[in-house]
């Protein structure tokens, strides 16, 4: 984040001998956030910094009036959810620098409430890649190395209700094939920032099996260790690096379009939401769903169950 040097400057009255260790402390403090979160926060802070520079006001430390004016100026151009994240980025930057938190002032909170009331705060939900759609999507995968990779990625991502960052973080060492399916170790996740890790089970499939698809990809690519999913160049050579989470979203969109769906309504999250929506529609218990999805809150999963059962025993059935 662009505030790192400012953090060191804030403590320049400390003995010089602490310099290197203080920089290390900053790096470790940043590590509490997932890479994707840090990247988003860095972008958000740069946008705020540019806005402040153009008006000749301080961005760090920022006055609460400056922050309120900033979100008011952005209200017509950015969604309330986006502005909420930008406030979180400003809060995080000030926390790292040991400064008061202008985003927590009542004036800023009131401005944010007014923005939500005026512009609305309904989330734009992406389409879930439910089981039937997933089968249609993977059926379009070409018989090529890239097609094998994409098929394995889509099926594993769906069957494990993975976040896209979790999919690309997987290594061969994280996978164990058993008679019943796969045991997959997730070493870090959005809800496990301290890396305690968790192992989930992936069931075999009858029509499209994630176990067979993954085995086929690894065998054809000659991957024995390291990253599970990797880029492939135009010459058909598999890279040593891992795919990015953005690549997962792009792959989902490509196969959604190939299957005849509106690709703009799909995202990387469609794999996770597709599994949960399908499992709920199939009558799975919330607790069994949580075993796979690793949600910490039952309330979060209730939304998937409700969506799957909107027309079940509907009060209006048979009235017209």
PyMOL commands that set and color helices and strands:
alter all, ss='L'
color gray80, all
select helices_A, chain A and resi 4-10+16-30+35-55+64-74+80-96+102-104+106-119+131-138+145-159+164-169+172-174+210-221+245-258+263-265+269-281+286-293+298-308
alter helices_A, ss='H'
color red, helices_A
select strands_A, chain A and resi 175-177+181-186+198-203
alter strands_A, ss='S'
color yellow, strands_A
deselect
rebuild
show_as cartoon
